[in-house]
């Protein structure tokens, strides 16, 4: 391996990032600049926040609970109490909003 956590894929020769995704295919989450989680604005951040950022913000935002809410409801409905690994909580949040029209 070279470059810290970068390595070459065994079969295709692609360069893999720390999360095992082809670096050429990786893209940062489009919400990064304004995401309160990624920018450490949320109080009581989980101890594993740095590894969550690597996995969900920098590697694969398609599995991020916060991105799920953002995509479904918009930035204005993104709560501080949902973290990237809490997809079940995110789905409940979206269902509640769709049913009652509020995030409370």
C-alpha positions in Angstrom: 0.0 0.0 0.0 1.1 3.5 -0.7 -0.1 6.9 0.5 -1.3 5.9 3.9 -4.6 4.1 3.5 -4.6 4.0 -0.3 -4.1 0.6 -2.0 -4.6 -1.0 -5.3 -7.7 -3.2 -5.9 -6.8 -6.8 -6.4 -8.6 -7.5 -9.6 -9.1 -4.2 -11.5 -6.1 -2.1 -10.5 -8.3 0.8 -9.2 -6.9 2.8 -6.3 -8.9 2.2 -3.2 -9.4 4.8 -0.5 -9.5 4.2 3.2 -13.1 3.0 2.9 -12.3 0.5 0.2 -14.1 2.5 -2.5 -12.4 3.3 -5.8 -10.9 6.8 -5.3 -12.0 7.7 -8.8 -15.6 6.8 -7.9 -15.6 8.6 -4.5 -17.3 11.9 -4.2 -17.8 14.0 -1.1 -21.3 14.5 0.1 -22.9 17.6 -1.6 -24.1 18.7 1.8 -20.7 18.8 3.5 -20.2 22.6 3.4 -23.4 23.2 5.4 -23.7 19.9 7.4 -23.8 20.6 11.1 -22.6 17.1 11.8 -19.6 17.2 9.5 -18.6 20.7 10.7 -18.8 19.8 14.4 -21.5 22.3 15.2 -23.8 19.8 16.9 -23.5 19.4 20.7 -22.8 16.0 22.2 -21.1 14.6 19.1 -20.6 10.8 19.3 -17.1 9.6 20.2 -17.0 7.8 16.9 -17.8 10.9 14.9 -14.5 11.0 13.0 -14.9 7.4 11.7 -18.6 8.2 10.8 -17.4 11.2 8.8 -14.9 9.0 6.9 -17.5 6.3 6.2 -20.6 8.4 5.4 -19.4 11.9 4.5 -16.3 11.2 2.6 -16.9 7.6 1.3 -20.5 6.8 0.7 -23.2 9.3 1.5 -25.9 7.2 0.0 -26.1 5.3 3.3 -26.0 8.4 5.5 -29.2 9.0 7.5 -28.7 12.7 7.4 -28.3 12.7 3.6 -31.5 10.6 3.4 -33.5 13.2 5.3 -31.9 16.0 3.3 -32.8 14.3 0.0 -36.4 13.5 1.2 -37.3 16.7 3.0 -34.7 19.4 2.4 -32.0 21.0 4.5 -34.5 23.0 6.6 -35.8 19.7 8.1 -32.4 18.2 9.0 -32.4 17.7 12.8 -29.3 17.7 15.0 -30.3 14.6 16.8 -29.9 12.2 13.8 -26.4 10.9 13.1 -25.2 9.3 9.9 -25.4 5.7 11.1 -29.0 6.1 12.4 -31.0 5.2 9.2 -34.0 3.7 11.1 -34.3 7.0 13.0 -34.1 8.9 9.8 -36.8 6.8 8.2 -39.1 7.4 11.2 -38.3 11.1 11.0 -39.3 11.3 7.3 -42.5 9.2 7.8 -43.5 11.4 10.7 -43.0 14.5 8.6 -44.9 13.0 5.6 -47.8 12.0 7.9 -48.1 15.1 10.1 -46.2 17.8 8.2 -44.0 18.6 11.2 -40.7 17.3 12.5 -41.8 17.2 16.1 
